[in-house]
Amino acid sequence: MQRLYRIAGALLLALGAASNSAAPSSGMSQPIVIAHRGASAYLPEHTLEAKALAHAMGADYLEQDVVLSRDGVPVILHDIHLESTSDVATRFPDRAREDGRYYALDFSLEELRELRLHERSRRDDDGLQRAVYPGRFPLGQGEFRLPTLREEIELIDGLNHSRGQRRGLYIELKSPNWHTAQGYEIAVAVLDVLRATGYDQRSEQVFLQCFDDATLIRLRRELHTPLPLIQLIGENDWGEDSAVDYDWLRSEAGLAHIAGYADGIGPWIPQVVALRDNQLAPTGLAAAARARGLLVHPYTLRADDLPDGVDSVDELHRALFEAAGVDGLFSDFPDLTRRFIDELAPRK
């Protein structure tokens, strides 16, 4: 951890002009900046280095996608698989399942610590591994390692202390039904870590999110968490780990259902704003959610991967914050979203 704290310090010095305002709670009027997998446009996603940079850039909340290791430890990883963001196929070539994928759940924490993380990549038809976003951190550079949820909380907590901040956690429980089918309880494991670190009662500083409505209902009604819950909304053809009908969740009846157990929704950006007469306009989802008392935190703003027909990142910012009136935004570029909120859309 000392190496990572030194890296965090260097990043903070390099960003001396970054915002020093305390993070707003979910009840404040200014929209929040949620660093999507950290400052993932600049450093490999879900590394502690990416989270330190996002903290320095003024993100209000830093996202943690959580899966479990074979020994039941919550670790920070976007996928239940390892090959897209690590060198697992090189270090453990014989550990893939029959489908050719390397599952984090098949490795102990000790083994996962041997991996080196890299920028998200995919194998092209020519067999070469290529970065999904070529303009981001170069493949094959750096010494990035997979952190546990507890390690990341300790980093953020330490930075909050040293910088006089109150940045928050935004935790996603990944594939809870798949974990349950494998004999693991990811919701209980996450709450155990939050309890051990003193974050289990910090409703102003922690969000829990999931694509599966049954998991969120269990968190509220059976596990009795006081933390705010966000229902993620995808598309039905994505194959998410849930039996929920996302088209129905966006309906009036679906939003009423969500309001019975959750505090907000996390929709995909095209579900919130869409091109109409060659101009981005609200779809009505954000307004319908607000009418039910739900927060709206869409995902994901990527300045290097804008939606078709959108010419600039601030055109998308304006559509989301000013036209649709969202309460927060997941951003790969937390510095750009922070700047927009602070300079172009100041608190009224």
N, C-alpha and C positions, 0 to 999 in steps of 0.2 A: 504493500500500500504506500510506503514512503515514496517510491518512484513515481506513483501516480499523483501524489500530492505535490511533488516538485513540478511535474508537468502542469498540473492545474495552476500553480503559482505563476509559472512562466506565461501561460495563456492569459491569465488575469492581468499581468503587467503589460502584455502586448495589446490588451484591449482596455487600456486605462480610461478611455472615454465612454465605456459602456455604461448603461443605465444603472443607477444605484438606488432606484426607488424600490420600496418593499413590494412584494408580489401582492396583488389584490386578492381578496377572498372571492369565493364564487358568488357572493351576494353583492359585490360592488358593480358599479355601472360601467367601468372601463372594460372592454374586451380583454381576454387573457391570451397570451402567447404560449402555445404548447409546443415545446421542442420535440418534433417527431423523431423518435429514436436518438435524441440528442441533436447536436448540430450536424446532422447526417449529410448535408451538402458539402461539408468541408473535411470531415474525418469519418472513418468507417463507423457505420451505425452500431449503436448499443455498446460502444466501448466507453470506458470511464473518461478517456480523453475527449470524446465527443460530448459527454455530459458536462465536463468542466468548461468546455468552450461555450456550450449553450447557456450555462449559468452566467458566464462572463458577458454574453451577448444580451442578457436581460430577459431571457425566457422566464415566464411566471411559473410554469410547470414543466417538468422533464418527464418524458414518457418512458415507462418500463414495460416491455413485453416479457412475460414470464412463462417459462416452461420448466419441467422438472428433470433432474438428473436421475440416474438409476437408483441412487441412494436417497432420493426424495428431496434434494436441495433445490429451492427455487433459483434458477439462473436466468440471466437476461439475454433473450434471443427471440428474434421475430418469428422464426419458423420452428416447428417441431423437428425439422431437419437441419443438418449442419453444413452440407456441402456448398451451399450458395455463398456463405460468408466465412468459411474457414478452410484450413488445409487438412481436414479430416481424412479425405481420400488418400492423401500422401502418407500421413502418419499412421492410419489404421486401415489399410487397403482391404482387409478381409472382414470388416465389421459391418458391411452394408446388409440390409435385409434383402429378401428375395426380389423386392421391387427396385433394387439398386440404390435406395436412399439410405442415408446415415441418420439415425434418429438420436437426438440428445438423450432420450430416456434409456438408451442402450449403453450409456457410458457413465461411469462413476464421476464424481466431481474431480477426483484426482486425475482421471484421464482427460476430462474436459479442460483442465488447466494446462495440459500439454499442447493444446491447439493454439494456432496463431490465426487471429481474425484478419480479414481483409475486406476491401470494398465489395459490395454485392456484385456477383458475377453470374454469368450463365454460359453454358457450352453451346457454341454455334454449330451449324451443320458441318463445318470443316474440322470439328473436334477441338478447336481452340477455346480456352476460357477467356471471355471478354467481359469487361465492366458493363453493367447495365447503364450507368451514366458515365460515359468516358471522360467528361470534364472534371470529375470529382477526384478524390485522393487516388493516386496511382496504385494499381494492383502490384503486389509483390514488395511494397515498401512498408517499413515500420515494424514494430514489435507489439502488436495489439493482442490482448488476451480477453477471454470470456469472463465477465464478472458475475458474482452472485447478487441476488437482490439485496442481501444484507450489506455487502460491500458497497453497492451503489448508494444505498441509503446513508451509510456512514460518510461517503464522499460528499453527498449533497448537504448533509447535516453539518459537516465540517466547513464547507464553503459558506453555508449560511452563517455560521458562527464567525468565521474570519472576515467576512465581508459585511456583516451586520444586515443580512437579508433574511427573507422567509420564503424562499422558493419551495415549490411543492412537488409532490410525486403524482404521477398519472399512470396507474398500473393497469395493464390489460392481462386478463387471464386467458391464455391461449389454449384453444382446443380442449376445454374442460371435459367434454363427453368422451373424447378419445383417451384422455388421461384416465378417466374412470374405468373405461373398458380395459385398460392395461393394469388396473388395480391400484391407481393413485388418486388422491384427493387434492387437487391443486388449490382449490379455494381455501381449504383448511391450512395447507402449507403456507400460503401467502399471508393469511391472517396471523399465523404463528410468528412469522418474521416481523410483521408490523407490531405485534404485541411485544416481542422481545426488544425492539428498537424504540418503543414508546410512541409509535405513530398510529396505533390502532384506534385512538380516540380523537385524532387531529382532523376533524371534519372540515376545517378551514384550509387544510394543507394537503389532503390526499383525496384523489378520485380513484374509484375502481370502475373499470369498463370491461365489457364482454359482448361478443356477438350473440351469445346464447341467453335467451330471456330466462330460462329455467334456473340457470346458475345465479343470475342476479336476484331472482325471487328467493332462492335459497339463502343467499348472502343476507338479504333483508329480513326474512321471516323465520328462518331456522337458525342461522349463525348470528343474527341480531347485530350486524355491524351498523354503527351510526354514520359511517363514511358515505359521502354522496356517490350514487351509482349512475353510470351512463350506459344506456343501451346503444351499442354500435349497430348501425344499419348498413348492410351491404346489398348486393344483388343476388337474386335466387340462383343464378347460374354460376356463382363463384365457388360453390361447394364448401361453404363454411361448416364448421362443426356444430350444427344446430338444425333442429327440425322446423325452426321458425320460418314463416313466410314473410320476407322483408317487404314485399309489395303491400301486404296487409298491414304491417307495422307502420307504414307511412300513411295509412288511411285514418280517418277520424276515429274509427273504432280501435285501430291499432295504437294510436297515440293515447287514447283513453286507457287502454290496457297498460301501456308503459308508465303512465302517470300513477298507476296504482302501486308501483314498486320502485321506480327510478326517479332520479332528479333531472335527467336530461337525456338528449340523444346525441349520438356521434354519427351523422350521416356522411356519405360520400359526397364530395363537392358537387358533381353533376346532378345530385338529387336536390340541391339547394338553389343553385343558379344554373340557367341554361340559356343558350342562344335563342333569341326571339327577334326576328327582323334584323339579323346581324348585330345584335346587341345583347350582352348578358343581362338577364332579368331574373328576379326571384321566381321560383316554382310555386311558392305558397307553403312549402313544408315548414320553413322556419316560423312563419306567422302562425300556422296551425299549432305547432309545438308550443310556442310562447303562450297561446291562448289556453293551453292546458297547464301552464306554469312550469314548462320544461325548458331547461337550458339547451342551447344548440351549439355544439362544438364540431364542425365538419373537418374532414381530412381529405387529402393532404396537399398543401401548397408546395409546388416545386417550380422554382423560377426557370429551371432548365428542362421542364416538361409541362408546359402550359397547355390547357385544353385547346382543342381546335377552334380557331376563330378568335382567340384571345391574344392580343398583341403585346401586352406587358404585364408584369407581376402586379403592378399597382392597379391596373384595370380589374384584375381579379380581386385584389384587396377591396377596392371600392364596391364592387358588386356584392361581396360577402358582408362587409362591415356596414356600408352605408345603405345599400339597397335592401339586402335581406335582413340586416340587423342581427347578425350572429353574435353570440356571447364570447366566442373564443375560436381559435383556429390552430389546427395541427400544421406545423410548417417545418420543412427541411431546412429552411432559411430563416431561423428565428431572428437574426439581425435585421433582415428586410421587413419582416412583419412587425417587429418592435419599433422600427423607424416609422413605419406607416401609422401605427397607432399613436405614437408620441408626437409626430410632427404634422401628419396630414389629417388625423382624426383625433385631436386632443380631447381630453375629458371635458365635457360641457359643464 
